Amino acid sequence: MGQLHYIYPKLFAHVDLGFARIGGNGLANCLFVYARAICEAKRTGAKLITPTWVRFSPSTYLRREKDKRHYTQLFQANNEITGIKKIFYMNSNKTKIISGLGNYFRDFIDEAEHCSDYIIQHINPKIKELVNKFDFTNCVAVHVRLGDYPQSLRTPLSFYKRHIIEKYKANDKNRFLVFSDGTDEELAELLTLPNVERVFFGSAIADILAISKCSFLIGSDSTFSGWGAFLGQVPCVFYRKHYGRILVNTNNEKVENI
């Protein structure tokens, strides 16, 4: 390929038009592609071509989800290559394509601080401002993945309930923030517990950033939970977790069913 000049994180899509994707995986899975490209650009000195974040997917409408996951205006390109140059260079023979899930967080756990700083720096400042206005004192994140998960992959609500009750008994000042794609009816068992409230900060990346600011995470077997914990290196507990290690300090993450 000759001297490497550019890195392009090719996100999941049926079609990548350069300005928008048709179909493909959600934001959390796309962040694995982005993070590996960030590390590759640092290692090689190549310039990073901005990913195609914008996505159109009918499934979010069919499931009547609150967040339609279009991923518009979530990130700023800053020093990344954009526009016409992006369209030209994304298929250049001097561009290395990064794609796929890889080995999840294991591929860049040694560069956790660099990856987290880079991603957070590129989040839209308006999103960061909105999240930063919230008081996260004594907040415990509870991420419940329901919407597009079959029953066999869902973490039992009894798991979340038990840990919420335990943490409330340990400190009744703890506030529990429920992040979920489920309905209020599906979450009723949790939302009626003391100091529990449901939150939505307006977008997927805003919720991930909010989770990263909490003192603890009661997580789901979803990479969305993983990214929230990873960005803030938040101590966490899971019922099960298919994507492996997420924290630099492994003593701060617990999986009950290994």
C-alpha positions in Angstrom: 0.0 0.0 0.0 3.0 2.3 0.3 3.4 4.9 3.0 0.3 5.2 5.1 -1.2 8.7 5.1 -4.8 8.2 6.3 -7.0 6.1 8.6 -10.7 5.6 7.9 -12.9 4.1 10.6 -15.5 2.4 8.4 -18.6 2.1 10.6 -21.1 -0.7 10.3 -23.5 -0.1 7.4 -25.3 -1.8 4.5 -24.1 1.3 2.5 -21.7 4.0 3.5 -22.2 7.1 1.4 -19.6 9.1 3.1 -22.2 11.6 4.5 -24.7 9.0 5.8 -25.0 5.3 6.4 -27.9 3.1 5.5 -28.5 0.5 8.3 -25.7 -0.9 10.4 -25.0 -1.3 14.1 -25.7 1.3 16.8 -23.4 3.9 18.3 -21.8 1.8 21.0 -20.6 -0.9 18.5 -19.4 1.9 16.1 -17.2 3.3 18.9 -15.0 0.2 18.8 -14.1 1.0 15.2 -13.5 4.6 16.0 -11.3 3.8 19.1 -9.1 1.4 17.1 -8.7 4.0 14.4 -7.8 6.7 17.0 -5.0 4.4 18.3 -3.8 3.5 14.8 -3.6 7.2 13.9 -1.6 7.9 17.1 0.8 4.9 16.4 1.4 5.7 12.8 1.1 9.5 12.6 -1.5 9.1 9.8 -4.4 11.5 9.6 -7.8 10.4 10.7 -10.8 10.6 8.3 -13.9 11.4 10.2 -16.4 8.5 10.5 -19.8 8.5 8.9 -21.9 8.9 12.0 -25.2 9.7 10.5 -27.4 6.7 10.1 -30.9 5.9 8.8 -32.5 2.7 10.1 -36.3 1.9 10.0 -36.0 -0.5 12.9 -36.0 2.2 15.5 -39.4 3.5 14.1 -40.8 0.0 14.0 -39.9 -0.5 17.7 -41.2 3.1 18.4 -38.0 3.9 20.3 -37.6 7.4 21.8 -34.1 7.8 20.3 -34.3 7.1 16.6 -30.5 6.7 16.6 -29.8 8.9 13.6 -26.6 10.1 15.4 -26.7 13.6 13.8 -24.6 16.4 15.4 -23.2 14.1 18.1 -19.5 14.7 17.3 -17.4 17.5 15.9 -14.7 16.5 13.4 -12.2 19.1 14.7 -8.8 18.1 13.2 -10.3 15.1 11.3 -10.6 15.1 7.5 -14.1 15.9 6.3 -16.2 17.0 3.3 -15.0 16.5 -0.3 -11.5 15.5 1.0 -13.1 12.7 3.0 -15.0 11.3 0.0 -11.8 11.3 -2.0 -9.5 9.9 0.6 -11.8 7.3 2.2 -11.1 5.0 -0.8 -7.5 6.0 -1.5 -4.8 3.4 -1.8 -2.9 5.4 0.9 -5.8 4.9 3.4 -6.1 2.1 5.8 -9.6 0.9 6.6 -10.5 0.0 10.1 -13.7 -2.0 10.5 -15.5 -4.5 12.7 -15.8 -5.1 16.4 -12.3 -6.5 16.8 -11.6 -7.7 20.3 -13.8 -5.1 21.9 -12.1 -3.0 24.6 -9.1 -5.4 24.7 -7.7 -3.8 21.5 -7.2 -0.4 23.2 -7.4 -1.0 27.0 -3.7 0.0 27.2 -4.6 3.3 25.5 -7.8 3.9 27.6 -6.9 7.4 28.7 -6.0 8.6 25.2 -9.1 7.0 23.6 -11.4 8.4 26.2 -9.9 11.9 26.1 -10.1 11.9 22.3 -13.7 10.7 22.1 -14.9 13.1 24.8 -13.0 16.1 23.1 -14.9 15.3 19.9 -18.4 15.2 21.4 -20.5 18.1 20.4 -19.9 20.9 23.0 -23.6 21.5 23.4 -24.1 17.9 24.4 -21.3 18.1 26.9 -22.7 21.3 28.3 -26.1 19.7 28.8 -24.7 16.7 30.6 -22.4 18.8 32.7 -25.3 20.8 34.1 -26.6 17.8 35.8 -25.6 17.1 39.4 -24.1 13.6 39.5 -23.4 13.6 43.3 -24.1 10.2 44.7 -25.5 9.0 41.4 -25.5 5.3 40.5 -26.2 4.5 36.8 -28.5 1.6 36.0 -28.5 0.6 32.3 -31.4 -1.7 31.3 -31.2 -2.9 27.7 -34.6 -4.2 26.6 -36.0 -2.8 23.3 -34.1 -4.9 20.7 -32.9 -7.7 22.9 -34.7 -11.0 23.0 -35.8 -12.3 26.4 -32.9 -14.8 26.5 -30.3 -12.0 26.3 -31.9 -9.6 28.7 -30.5 -9.1 32.2 -33.2 -10.0 34.7 -34.8 -7.0 36.4 -34.3 -8.9 39.7 -30.6 -8.4 39.3 -30.9 -4.6 39.0 -33.5 -4.5 41.9 -31.2 -6.4 44.2 -28.2 -4.2 43.6 -30.3 -1.0 43.9 -31.7 -2.1 47.2 -28.2 -3.1 48.5 -26.7 0.2 47.5 -29.7 2.1 48.9 -29.3 0.3 52.3 -25.6 1.1 52.3 -26.2 4.8 51.6 -29.7 6.2 51.4 -28.3 9.3 49.7 -27.5 7.3 46.6 -29.6 8.3 43.6 -30.3 5.7 40.9 -30.5 6.9 37.3 -32.2 4.4 35.0 -31.0 4.6 31.4 -33.1 2.3 29.2 -34.8 1.7 25.8 -37.7 0.0 27.5 -41.1 1.4 28.4 -42.1 2.8 31.8 -44.4 -0.2 32.2 -41.5 -2.7 31.6 -39.4 -0.8 34.1 -42.1 -0.3 36.7 -40.5 -2.8 39.1 -37.4 -0.6 39.3 -39.0 2.9 39.0 -41.1 2.4 42.2 -38.0 1.8 44.3 -36.6 4.6 46.6 -34.5 7.3 45.0 -34.9 5.8 41.5 -35.6 8.1 38.5 -35.5 7.5 34.8 -33.3 9.8 32.7 -32.6 10.5 29.0 -30.1 13.2 28.1 -31.3 13.5 24.5 -29.0 11.1 22.6 -27.0 7.9 22.8 -23.6 9.6 23.3 -25.1 12.0 25.9 -26.4 9.0 27.9 -23.0 7.2 27.6 -21.3 10.4 28.8 -23.7 10.7 31.7 -23.1 7.1 32.8 -19.3 7.9 32.7 -19.9 10.6 35.3 -21.7 8.3 37.8 -19.9 6.8 40.9 -21.0 3.2 40.0 -22.8 1.3 37.2 -25.2 -1.6 37.4 -24.9 -2.6 33.8 -26.5 -4.8 31.2 -24.8 -7.2 28.8 -24.7 -4.4 26.2 -21.7 -2.5 24.8 -23.6 0.6 25.6 -23.0 -0.1 29.3 -19.4 -1.0 28.5 -18.7 2.4 26.9 -20.3 4.3 29.8 -18.0 2.5 32.2 -14.9 2.7 30.0 -15.0 6.5 29.3 -15.1 7.3 33.0 -13.5 4.1 34.3 -16.5 3.7 36.5 -16.7 0.8 39.0 -19.4 -1.6 37.8 -21.3 -4.9 38.3 -22.9 -7.1 35.6 -25.1 -10.1 35.6 -23.1 -11.3 32.6 -20.9 -9.6 30.0 -19.9 -11.0 26.6 -17.4 -8.3 25.6 -14.7 -8.9 28.2 -12.6 -6.5 30.2 -13.5 -2.8 30.2 -11.6 -1.2 33.1 -7.9 -0.6 33.6 -8.3 -1.7 37.2 -10.0 -5.1 36.9 -10.8 -5.1 40.6 -13.4 -2.5 39.9 -15.5 -4.6 37.6 -17.5 -7.6 38.7 -19.5 -10.2 36.7 -21.8 -12.4 38.7 -22.3 -15.2 36.0 -19.0 -16.1 34.5 
